Amino acid sequence: MAYPRATVKQSDLTKYFKAAQAAGYERPRVVIHPDGRVVIEAVEDEGTAGNPCDVLLK
């Protein structure tokens, strides 16, 4: 059985990432839905929060 054609090409994803970074998103997240929709989300930088138990050790 053959694989289905990709809904989004790698070159398209590269364009999406570069456009999102040019718009000021530091860490864009691209979500590709099975129906072909592409959603670009801004991911908040959580910093180096690490494990919640690290607070107890300080």
Secondary structure by P-SEA (a helix, b strand, c coil): cccccccccaaaaaaaaaaaaaacccbbbbbbcccbbbbbbbbccccccccccccccc
